[in-house]
Amino acid sequence: MATATANGSAAVVTGTPYSGLTSTVARAEKTPAQRKAETYQERQDRIAESKRSLLKPLTENEGKTTVCVSGEFTTLAVVYDSLFESIYPTLPPQLKAAANAQRAQAHRDMKRIGVSTLAVSEDPQSLGADRDDKALKYRAPISQLIISNLLKIRDGRQGEAIELGDITVSQAVETAFIYLFATVIAPARVGAGLVPFLGSPLTGTALESFAGYITYNTLISIVTLGGQLGALRLYQAISSSLVNQCVARVTAEQRDQAGRPSKNLRFDVPIAPIIQETANQLALTDEETCHPISDLTLSRILARTTDYAQRMVRTDAERSAIRSAGNRIMATMRTTQIPLNIIPADPADFSAAEVIVDYIGALVPYIGGAPLEVVIGLNHNIAQGDNLAATVPLADLTVTKSLTAAYYSYYLSLWLFSTVGGLVEGQVLGTPTVGFLSPTKVIAVFAGLPLTYGLVNYHNVVRSMCLREDDATGTGRGAEANRDRATLPSPTIASTPSPRPSRAPAPRRSAERRTPAPLLPQIPGLAVPAR
């Protein structure tokens, strides 16, 4: 974000990048240490036992065996029909025939429209992640789409299409927020940084001495940053709620149709070999069976890279040269000591109080931004008992520590450029007038894009994915194995109370259940009274 310095020049105070936003809601959902996280199977069982659904049950399902399902198995067609049947009785008689015709047309349209599976994102819990998996904490709409697509490409599903009516509520929410962030939030933040100097609301007042610090540009930046934070909070809350409560009662056939690819439509989607090769090695991380790439050491990464490079060449001489180079680098890494706790904590791991201080402090010239974030990160390390004097060989440094160090290095460099550049600009060009667009600000805004939307999302991906070779289940699917082996609860007649839904025993990894996520409020007129 941009503001004016004390001397009136248009320096750039870079607001907290996107990383600080990725875990704001996830932190609030962190499982207490004494409890076990709810598993995929337990979540399905709990939801199936619900007596009330968010949506009114369909008329066509009366008398049929149904089961309560979350947004993971509720299709847009079911949502449309439930809303239609709730509104239909309130329509004037002369409009009901036209409404029925429109309903039939809507269903024909939903069957005719096919959406590429690569354009549809998935919630980590729908993929099989449990509530203690890192895929739930370190995520944002863009990084989640990347993860979903890598898993689909790995399984050869990139050509699949889903009929619009078969897209699930969970998929629709995940996908809608992707396009909201890509087409509204991100452009708005970039645009706010490129707004010419607009002056200060304090000019001509008793507080005019502070006019260089509080400008209209600063207020615009606050609004756009607050909008991004609010949108992400909303995304996390809605996404989590939809997969943790009963959204609708559906039949087994309607549940099976949820998210199912079309039999009549496929897209020809060529995948670059390097992307296909990368996807083939990845799985969704699981806290117990497949640890994330971010926890791997640099020595492991170097060894894998060296082995891969040797497979790519043809001659023994080339392989020998690569092996020798790898050994030299490894020897250097083992003898180079790194004070790992001098690397500040990642902003995604900040507490709620630290996030608030970070965001408010970002508005303070010279102090806010990168310097303040470094101080907060170091204080976070000290508060959790880390020894700042401790060192480890570079070979033992983890991927996440390395990426965090890269993040702070880039961020500090950007802050120094914008701050020093703004001061020099003020000396050379003088006090800016309304309408002046700072060249330093423009450069800083565009230079910050790889950090905000590149490195941070990449870090989310490596925290959410693991190597298939590390998967202890032997399936190479990581957390997706939880979904694969789960037994979905059997439908029952909704009008008669039934005991726990009958099903074959499924493996469980915890005996205790986590407290359910907060539910969305009931939609007025659509709630079904408990029977």
FIDREN-162247 format. One line per field, with one value per residue (C-alpha): residue number from 1; residue in three letters; x, z, y. Coordinates in nm, 2 decimals, m for minus. Example, Ala and Ser with C-alpha at 12.3 -4.5 7.8 and 13.67 -1.06 7.14 Angstrom:
BEGIN
seq = c(1  2);
type = c(ALA  SER);
xx = c(1.23  1.37);
zz = c(0.78  0.71);
yy = c(m0.45  m0.11);
//
This chain:
BEGIN
seq = c(1  2  3  4  5  6  7  8  9  10  11  12  13  14  15  16  17  18  19  20  21  22  23  24  25  26  27  28  29  30  31  32  33  34  35  36  37  38  39  40  41  42  43  44  45  46  47  48  49  50  51  52  53  54  55  56  57  58  59  60  61  62  63  64  65  66  67  68  69  70  71  72  73  74  75  76  77  78  79  80  81  82  83  84  85  86  87  88  89  90  91  92  93  94  95  96  97  98  99  100  101  102  103  104  105  106  107  108  109  110  111  112  113  114  115  116  117  118  119  120  121  122  123  124  125  126  127  128  129  130  131  132  133  134  135  136  137  138  139  140  141  142  143  144  145  146  147  148  149  150  151  152  153  154  155  156  157  158  159  160  161  162  163  164  165  166  167  168  169  170  171  172  173  174  175  176  177  178  179  180  181  182  183  184  185  186  187  188  189  190  191  192  193  194  195  196  197  198  199  200  201  202  203  204  205  206  207  208  209  210  211  212  213  214  215  216  217  218  219  220  221  222  223  224  225  226  227  228  229  230  231  232  233  234  235  236  237  238  239  240  241  242  243  244  245  246  247  248  249  250  251  252  253  254  255  256  257  258  259  260  261  262  263  264  265  266  267  268  269  270  271  272  273  274  275  276  277  278  279  280  281  282  283  284  285  286  287  288  289  290  291  292  293  294  295  296  297  298  299  300  301  302  303  304  305  306  307  308  309  310  311  312  313  314  315  316  317  318  319  320  321  322  323  324  325  326  327  328  329  330  331  332  333  334  335  336  337  338  339  340  341  342  343  344  345  346  347  348  349  350  351  352  353  354  355  356  357  358  359  360  361  362  363  364  365  366  367  368  369  370  371  372  373  374  375  376  377  378  379  380  381  382  383  384  385  386  387  388  389  390  391  392  393  394  395  396  397  398  399  400  401  402  403  404  405  406  407  408  409  410  411  412  413  414  415  416  417  418  419  420  421  422  423  424  425  426  427  428  429  430  431  432  433  434  435  436  437  438  439  440  441  442  443  444  445  446  447  448  449  450  451  452  453  454  455  456  457  458  459  460  461  462  463  464  465  466  467  468  469  470  471  472  473  474  475  476  477  478  479  480  481  482  483  484  485  486  487  488  489  490  491  492  493  494  495  496  497  498  499  500  501  502  503  504  505  506  507  508  509  510  511  512  513  514  515  516  517  518  519  520  521  522  523  524  525  526  527  528  529  530  531);
type = c(MET  ALA  THR  ALA  THR  ALA  ASN  GLY  SER  ALA  ALA  VAL  VAL  THR  GLY  THR  PRO  TYR  SER  GLY  LEU  THR  SER  THR  VAL  ALA  ARG  ALA  GLU  LYS  THR  PRO  ALA  GLN  ARG  LYS  ALA  GLU  THR  TYR  GLN  GLU  ARG  GLN  ASP  ARG  ILE  ALA  GLU  SER  LYS  ARG  SER  LEU  LEU  LYS  PRO  LEU  THR  GLU  ASN  GLU  GLY  LYS  THR  THR  VAL  CYS  VAL  SER  GLY  GLU  PHE  THR  THR  LEU  ALA  VAL  VAL  TYR  ASP  SER  LEU  PHE  GLU  SER  ILE  TYR  PRO  THR  LEU  PRO  PRO  GLN  LEU  LYS  ALA  ALA  ALA  ASN  ALA  GLN  ARG  ALA  GLN  ALA  HIS  ARG  ASP  MET  LYS  ARG  ILE  GLY  VAL  SER  THR  LEU  ALA  VAL  SER  GLU  ASP  PRO  GLN  SER  LEU  GLY  ALA  ASP  ARG  ASP  ASP  LYS  ALA  LEU  LYS  TYR  ARG  ALA  PRO  ILE  SER  GLN  LEU  ILE  ILE  SER  ASN  LEU  LEU  LYS  ILE  ARG  ASP  GLY  ARG  GLN  GLY  GLU  ALA  ILE  GLU  LEU  GLY  ASP  ILE  THR  VAL  SER  GLN  ALA  VAL  GLU  THR  ALA  PHE  ILE  TYR  LEU  PHE  ALA  THR  VAL  ILE  ALA  PRO  ALA  ARG  VAL  GLY  ALA  GLY  LEU  VAL  PRO  PHE  LEU  GLY  SER  PRO  LEU  THR  GLY  THR  ALA  LEU  GLU  SER  PHE  ALA  GLY  TYR  ILE  THR  TYR  ASN  THR  LEU  ILE  SER  ILE  VAL  THR  LEU  GLY  GLY  GLN  LEU  GLY  ALA  LEU  ARG  LEU  TYR  GLN  ALA  ILE  SER  SER  SER  LEU  VAL  ASN  GLN  CYS  VAL  ALA  ARG  VAL  THR  ALA  GLU  GLN  ARG  ASP  GLN  ALA  GLY  ARG  PRO  SER  LYS  ASN  LEU  ARG  PHE  ASP  VAL  PRO  ILE  ALA  PRO  ILE  ILE  GLN  GLU  THR  ALA  ASN  GLN  LEU  ALA  LEU  THR  ASP  GLU  GLU  THR  CYS  HIS  PRO  ILE  SER  ASP  LEU  THR  LEU  SER  ARG  ILE  LEU  ALA  ARG  THR  THR  ASP  TYR  ALA  GLN  ARG  MET  VAL  ARG  THR  ASP  ALA  GLU  ARG  SER  ALA  ILE  ARG  SER  ALA  GLY  ASN  ARG  ILE  MET  ALA  THR  MET  ARG  THR  THR  GLN  ILE  PRO  LEU  ASN  ILE  ILE  PRO  ALA  ASP  PRO  ALA  ASP  PHE  SER  ALA  ALA  GLU  VAL  ILE  VAL  ASP  TYR  ILE  GLY  ALA  LEU  VAL  PRO  TYR  ILE  GLY  GLY  ALA  PRO  LEU  GLU  VAL  VAL  ILE  GLY  LEU  ASN  HIS  ASN  ILE  ALA  GLN  GLY  ASP  ASN  LEU  ALA  ALA  THR  VAL  PRO  LEU  ALA  ASP  LEU  THR  VAL  THR  LYS  SER  LEU  THR  ALA  ALA  TYR  TYR  SER  TYR  TYR  LEU  SER  LEU  TRP  LEU  PHE  SER  THR  VAL  GLY  GLY  LEU  VAL  GLU  GLY  GLN  VAL  LEU  GLY  THR  PRO  THR  VAL  GLY  PHE  LEU  SER  PRO  THR  LYS  VAL  ILE  ALA  VAL  PHE  ALA  GLY  LEU  PRO  LEU  THR  TYR  GLY  LEU  VAL  ASN  TYR  HIS  ASN  VAL  VAL  ARG  SER  MET  CYS  LEU  ARG  GLU  ASP  ASP  ALA  THR  GLY  THR  GLY  ARG  GLY  ALA  GLU  ALA  ASN  ARG  ASP  ARG  ALA  THR  LEU  PRO  SER  PRO  THR  ILE  ALA  SER  THR  PRO  SER  PRO  ARG  PRO  SER  ARG  ALA  PRO  ALA  PRO  ARG  ARG  SER  ALA  GLU  ARG  ARG  THR  PRO  ALA  PRO  LEU  LEU  PRO  GLN  ILE  PRO  GLY  LEU  ALA  VAL  PRO  ALA  ARG);
xx = c(0.00  0.11  0.11  0.30  0.61  0.66  0.83  0.54  0.70  0.50  0.68  0.53  0.45  0.39  0.10  0.11  0.13  m0.13  0.04  m0.08  m0.44  m0.42  m0.46  m0.67  m0.98  m0.79  m0.62  m0.96  m1.04  m0.72  m0.78  m0.71  m0.39  m0.59  m0.83  m0.80  m0.91  m1.23  m1.16  m1.32  m1.53  m1.64  m1.75  m1.97  m2.12  m2.19  m2.36  m2.57  m2.71  m2.83  m3.21  m3.23  m3.10  m3.02  m3.24  m3.60  m3.61  m3.74  m4.10  m3.98  m3.79  m4.09  m4.13  m3.78  m3.48  m3.26  m2.95  m2.82  m2.52  m2.29  m2.22  m1.97  m2.26  m2.53  m2.56  m2.67  m2.97  m3.08  m3.03  m3.23  m3.52  m3.53  m3.54  m3.80  m4.03  m3.99  m4.09  m4.35  m4.64  m4.62  m4.66  m4.99  m5.18  m5.14  m4.76  m4.73  m4.75  m4.47  m4.26  m4.29  m4.18  m3.89  m3.79  m3.79  m3.59  m3.34  m3.28  m3.23  m2.98  m2.79  m2.76  m2.65  m2.38  m2.05  m1.77  m1.41  m1.30  m0.99  m1.20  m1.36  m1.18  m1.23  m1.23  m0.94  m1.20  m1.39  m1.07  m1.02  m0.82  m0.89  m0.93  m0.57  m0.41  m0.20  m0.40  m0.68  m0.47  m0.24  m0.48  m0.63  m0.85  m0.57  m0.34  m0.64  m0.72  m0.35  m0.37  m0.70  m0.57  m0.24  m0.43  m0.67  m0.38  m0.20  m0.51  m0.56  m0.89  m0.79  m1.03  m1.33  m1.64  m1.91  m2.26  m2.36  m2.64  m2.40  m2.15  m2.16  m2.23  m1.88  m1.72  m1.93  m1.83  m1.46  m1.47  m1.67  m1.42  m1.13  m1.29  m1.38  m1.01  m0.87  m1.11  m1.20  m0.98  m0.64  m0.71  m0.85  m0.53  m0.31  m0.53  m0.52  m0.14  m0.15  m0.39  m0.22  m0.16  m0.50  m0.40  m0.50  m0.83  m0.63  m0.51  m0.64  m0.73  m0.57  m0.41  m0.24  0.10  m0.01  m0.13  0.18  0.10  m0.28  m0.38  m0.68  m0.45  m0.39  m0.77  m0.82  m0.55  m0.71  m1.05  m0.90  m0.69  m0.98  m1.20  m0.94  m0.92  m1.30  m1.34  m1.09  m1.25  m1.59  m1.44  m1.28  m1.59  m1.85  m1.62  m1.57  m1.93  m2.07  m1.86  m1.93  m2.31  m2.61  m2.70  m2.97  m3.13  m3.08  m3.12  m2.83  m2.86  m2.85  m2.55  m2.37  m2.44  m2.27  m1.96  m1.97  m1.81  m2.03  m2.04  m2.11  m1.86  m1.48  m1.24  m0.90  m0.67  m0.30  m0.07  0.29  0.52  0.69  0.35  0.24  0.57  0.54  0.17  0.27  0.49  0.24  m0.04  m0.25  m0.07  m0.20  m0.08  m0.04  0.06  0.21  0.41  0.42  0.70  0.75  0.88  1.15  1.51  1.72  1.95  1.65  1.55  1.91  1.94  1.61  1.71  2.05  1.89  1.63  1.90  2.10  1.80  1.76  2.10  2.22  2.59  2.78  3.02  2.72  2.58  2.92  2.95  2.61  2.68  3.01  2.84  2.57  2.83  3.02  2.70  2.60  2.94  2.91  2.56  2.66  2.94  2.75  2.57  2.25  2.09  1.75  1.55  1.69  1.45  1.13  0.81  0.61  0.32  0.08  0.17  0.11  m0.14  m0.46  m0.31  0.01  m0.19  m0.38  m0.05  0.10  m0.19  m0.23  0.15  0.17  0.01  0.29  0.56  0.92  0.83  0.54  0.56  0.87  1.06  0.76  0.68  1.04  1.01  0.68  0.82  1.13  0.91  0.69  1.00  1.11  0.76  0.74  1.08  1.31  1.68  1.79  2.15  2.07  2.22  2.17  2.36  2.21  2.15  1.91  1.71  1.35  1.18  0.94  1.22  1.40  1.09  1.02  1.37  1.32  0.99  1.15  1.45  1.23  0.99  1.27  1.44  1.11  1.06  1.40  1.36  1.02  1.12  1.46  1.32  1.04  1.28  1.50  1.20  1.08  1.42  1.44  1.08  0.96  0.63  0.38  0.08  m0.27  m0.26  0.11  0.19  0.51  0.74  0.87  0.52  0.44  0.76  0.71  0.35  0.44  0.76  0.55  0.32  0.56  0.58  0.21  0.06  0.36  0.58  0.30  0.07  0.37  0.44  0.08  0.10  0.42  0.26  m0.05  0.11  0.34  0.56  0.38  0.69  0.65  0.29  0.27  m0.06  0.11  m0.16  0.03  m0.28  m0.21  m0.52  m0.73  m0.70  m0.93  m1.21  m1.13  m1.17  m1.46  m1.80  m2.08  m2.37  m2.68  m2.99  m3.30  m3.66  m3.64  m3.99  m3.89  m3.61  m3.34  m3.04  m2.69  m2.69  m2.59  m2.27  m1.98  m1.70  m1.45  m1.10  m1.07  m0.76  m0.91  m1.17  m1.26  m1.45  m1.38  m1.64  m1.83  m1.75  m1.99  m2.30  m2.44  m2.77  m3.09  m3.23  m3.57  m3.86  m3.63  m3.56  m3.73  m3.86  m3.71  m3.91);
zz = c(0.00  m0.05  0.18  0.20  0.41  0.66  0.40  0.16  m0.08  m0.20  m0.04  m0.04  0.28  0.17  0.35  0.49  0.20  0.14  0.36  0.68  0.57  0.49  0.84  1.02  1.04  1.05  1.37  1.54  1.44  1.59  1.78  2.15  2.24  2.45  2.18  1.87  1.54  1.38  1.09  0.75  0.85  1.18  1.01  0.76  1.05  1.26  0.97  0.88  1.23  1.21  1.25  1.07  0.73  0.62  0.31  0.30  0.18  m0.17  m0.23  m0.47  m0.18  0.04  0.15  0.02  0.22  0.25  0.44  0.57  0.38  0.38  0.10  m0.02  m0.15  m0.21  m0.58  m0.73  m0.88  m0.53  m0.40  m0.69  m0.64  m0.26  m0.30  m0.58  m0.37  m0.07  m0.28  m0.51  m0.26  m0.21  m0.59  m0.73  m0.91  m1.25  m1.22  m1.12  m1.47  m1.59  m1.28  m1.35  m1.71  m1.60  m1.35  m1.63  m1.85  m1.57  m1.53  m1.91  m1.90  m1.60  m1.79  m2.11  m1.95  m1.88  m1.68  m1.70  m1.38  m1.38  m1.34  m1.02  m0.69  m0.40  m0.02  0.15  0.37  0.07  m0.06  0.26  0.49  0.86  1.07  1.20  0.86  0.74  0.42  0.62  0.79  0.51  0.22  0.02  m0.29  m0.55  m0.38  m0.32  m0.69  m0.77  m0.52  m0.66  m1.02  m0.94  m0.79  m1.09  m1.33  m1.14  m1.17  m1.54  m1.48  m1.65  m1.94  m1.73  m1.74  m1.48  m1.56  m1.39  m1.20  m1.06  m0.92  m0.54  m0.31  m0.17  m0.51  m0.61  m0.31  m0.35  m0.72  m0.67  m0.42  m0.66  m0.92  m0.66  m0.55  m0.91  m1.07  m0.78  m0.47  m0.64  m0.90  m0.64  m0.43  m0.72  m0.84  m0.49  m0.51  m0.85  m0.75  m0.79  m0.49  m0.38  m0.09  0.27  0.46  0.73  0.50  0.62  0.96  1.31  1.24  0.92  1.06  1.02  0.67  0.53  0.71  0.67  0.31  0.10  m0.05  0.29  0.35  0.01  0.10  0.44  0.27  0.01  0.26  0.50  0.21  0.13  0.49  0.53  0.20  0.32  0.66  0.49  0.25  0.53  0.74  0.47  0.32  0.66  0.76  0.44  0.48  0.86  0.88  0.72  0.42  0.27  0.29  m0.03  m0.17  m0.23  m0.60  m0.55  m0.33  m0.58  m0.85  m0.66  m0.84  m1.08  m1.42  m1.73  m1.94  m2.26  m2.25  m2.22  m2.29  m2.46  m2.21  m2.30  m1.99  m2.01  m1.93  m1.64  m1.48  m1.54  m1.39  m1.09  m1.03  m1.05  m0.74  m0.52  m0.28  m0.03  0.30  0.61  0.96  1.05  0.72  0.48  0.61  0.39  0.16  0.38  0.66  0.44  0.48  0.21  0.20  0.10  m0.17  m0.30  m0.31  m0.51  m0.75  m0.81  m0.87  m1.11  m1.30  m1.35  m1.50  m1.75  m1.91  m2.14  m2.08  m1.78  m1.79  m1.75  m1.47  m1.29  m1.33  m1.18  m0.90  m0.82  m0.82  m0.59  m0.35  m0.34  m0.27  0.00  0.17  0.18  0.32  0.60  0.71  0.68  1.01  1.01  1.31  1.23  1.49  1.37  1.07  1.20  1.23  0.91  0.92  0.85  1.20  1.38  1.66  1.62  1.83  1.62  1.30  1.42  1.53  1.19  0.99  1.19  1.21  0.83  0.81  1.00  0.78  0.81  1.09  0.96  0.69  0.67  0.98  1.21  1.07  1.14  1.50  1.54  1.39  1.62  1.92  1.82  1.82  2.16  2.31  2.21  2.37  2.07  2.13  1.90  1.93  1.81  1.48  1.24  0.93  0.61  0.50  0.80  0.74  0.64  0.32  0.51  0.70  0.37  0.20  0.51  0.49  0.12  0.20  0.45  0.23  m0.06  0.16  0.33  0.00  m0.14  0.18  0.16  m0.21  m0.15  0.16  0.04  m0.31  m0.16  0.04  m0.26  m0.47  m0.21  m0.22  m0.60  m0.69  m0.39  m0.22  m0.44  m0.57  m0.62  m0.92  m0.89  m0.95  m0.78  m1.00  m0.69  m0.59  m0.93  m0.93  m0.57  m0.64  m0.94  m0.78  m0.49  m0.70  m0.71  m0.34  m0.26  m0.52  m0.61  m0.32  m0.06  m0.27  m0.35  0.02  0.09  m0.18  m0.03  0.31  0.18  m0.03  0.03  m0.18  m0.28  m0.18  0.18  0.21  0.49  0.37  0.06  m0.16  m0.27  m0.22  0.12  0.29  m0.01  0.12  0.41  0.16  m0.05  0.24  0.41  0.41  0.35  0.60  0.47  0.39  0.62  0.62  0.75  0.91  1.16  1.41  1.36  1.55  1.42  1.04  0.97  0.78  0.77  1.02  0.88  1.02  1.26  1.37  1.68  1.94  2.04  1.83  1.78  1.85  1.53  1.33  1.37  1.16  0.91  1.03  0.91  0.59  0.69  0.57  0.47  0.80  0.87  1.22  1.42  1.39);
yy = c(0.00  0.36  0.66  0.98  1.03  1.31  1.52  1.47  1.23  0.94  0.64  0.30  0.12  m0.23  m0.39  m0.74  m0.98  m1.25  m1.50  m1.34  m1.40  m1.76  m1.90  m1.64  m1.86  m2.18  m2.08  m2.04  m2.40  m2.55  m2.87  m2.85  m3.05  m3.30  m3.39  m3.59  m3.44  m3.57  m3.80  m3.81  m4.12  m3.97  m3.65  m3.85  m4.05  m3.74  m3.55  m3.85  m3.86  m3.50  m3.46  m3.13  m3.01  m2.66  m2.71  m2.83  m3.20  m3.24  m3.35  m3.62  m3.78  m3.82  m4.18  m4.27  m4.36  m4.06  m3.95  m3.62  m3.50  m3.20  m2.96  m3.23  m3.44  m3.17  m3.08  m2.75  m2.93  m3.03  m2.68  m2.53  m2.77  m2.72  m2.34  m2.37  m2.58  m2.35  m2.04  m2.21  m2.22  m1.84  m1.77  m1.64  m1.91  m1.74  m1.76  m2.13  m2.27  m2.04  m2.12  m2.50  m2.44  m2.23  m2.51  m2.77  m2.53  m2.47  m2.84  m2.88  m2.60  m2.75  m3.08  m2.91  m2.70  m2.88  m2.74  m2.86  m3.03  m2.82  m2.51  m2.65  m2.65  m2.89  m2.84  m3.04  m3.21  m3.32  m3.48  m3.67  m3.44  m3.46  m3.14  m3.15  m3.18  m2.88  m2.86  m2.70  m2.44  m2.33  m2.26  m1.98  m2.00  m1.99  m2.24  m2.47  m2.47  m2.56  m2.85  m2.98  m2.97  m3.14  m3.43  m3.45  m3.44  m3.72  m3.94  m3.86  m3.67  m3.34  m3.41  m3.47  m3.24  m3.20  m3.11  m2.78  m2.95  m3.21  m2.96  m2.98  m2.68  m2.72  m2.71  m2.41  m2.21  m2.30  m2.21  m1.89  m1.75  m1.83  m1.60  m1.34  m1.32  m1.34  m1.09  m0.85  m0.87  m0.90  m0.63  m0.40  m0.43  m0.37  m0.08  0.08  0.08  0.26  0.54  0.88  1.09  1.22  1.45  1.42  1.48  1.66  1.94  2.27  2.14  2.16  1.83  1.93  1.84  1.47  1.52  1.35  1.03  1.01  1.04  0.94  0.68  0.53  0.51  0.34  0.09  0.02  m0.05  m0.28  m0.47  m0.50  m0.62  m0.89  m1.00  m1.00  m1.20  m1.46  m1.49  m1.54  m1.80  m2.00  m1.99  m2.08  m2.34  m2.51  m2.49  m2.64  m2.96  m2.99  m2.98  m3.14  m2.93  m3.15  m3.49  m3.69  m4.04  m4.26  m4.20  m3.82  m3.85  m4.07  m3.82  m3.54  m3.42  m3.72  m3.65  m3.64  m3.96  m3.77  m3.48  m3.46  m3.18  m3.22  m3.06  m3.11  m3.11  m3.00  m3.30  m3.11  m3.05  m3.41  m3.54  m3.32  m3.42  m3.79  m3.75  m3.57  m3.66  m3.47  m3.45  m3.64  m3.56  m3.93  m4.10  m3.86  m3.56  m3.25  m3.15  m2.84  m3.06  m3.23  m3.12  m2.95  m3.25  m3.47  m3.22  m3.21  m3.59  m3.62  m3.35  m3.51  m3.85  m3.70  m3.51  m3.83  m4.01  m3.73  m3.76  m4.03  m4.09  m4.22  m3.92  m3.68  m3.88  m3.89  m3.51  m3.46  m3.70  m3.52  m3.18  m3.30  m3.45  m3.12  m2.92  m3.17  m3.14  m2.76  m2.78  m3.01  m2.78  m2.46  m2.37  m2.17  m2.00  m2.14  m1.95  m1.62  m1.68  m1.51  m1.72  m1.73  m1.48  m1.77  m1.90  m1.57  m1.56  m1.35  m1.07  m1.08  m1.06  m0.75  m0.58  m0.66  m0.52  m0.20  m0.15  m0.18  0.16  0.33  0.48  0.36  0.11  m0.08  m0.35  m0.58  m0.45  m0.48  m0.83  m0.94  m0.82  m1.00  m1.31  m1.32  m1.24  m1.54  m1.76  m1.64  m1.68  m2.04  m2.11  m2.12  m2.06  m1.78  m1.90  m2.26  m2.36  m2.65  m2.75  m2.61  m2.97  m3.01  m2.69  m2.76  m2.65  m2.43  m2.25  m2.19  m2.05  m1.83  m1.70  m1.63  m1.45  m1.22  m1.15  m1.05  m0.85  m0.66  m0.58  m0.45  m0.24  m0.09  0.00  0.16  0.35  0.47  0.54  0.74  0.96  1.02  1.09  1.35  1.52  1.53  1.60  1.79  1.76  1.57  1.75  1.59  1.37  1.28  0.91  0.80  0.59  0.42  0.32  0.17  m0.03  m0.15  m0.26  m0.48  m0.61  m0.73  m0.95  m1.25  m1.24  m1.19  m1.42  m1.64  m1.74  m1.74  m1.97  m2.19  m2.22  m2.32  m2.59  m2.75  m2.74  m2.92  m3.18  m3.47  m3.70  m4.03  m4.22  m4.11  m4.22  m4.48  m4.62  m4.77  m4.62  m4.32  m4.11  m3.95  m3.81  m3.91  m4.27  m4.17  m4.09  m4.40  m4.64  m4.47  m4.63  m4.38  m4.41  m4.59  m4.39  m4.43  m4.32  m3.97  m3.98  m4.25  m4.20  m4.45  m4.56  m4.49  m4.55  m4.91  m4.96  m5.19  m5.11  m4.86  m4.81  m4.52  m4.33  m4.17  m4.27  m3.92  m3.67  m3.31  m3.04  m2.98  m2.66  m2.37  m2.42  m2.17  m2.01  m2.18  m2.04  m1.88  m2.10  m2.39  m2.55  m2.89  m2.93  m3.21  m3.52);
//
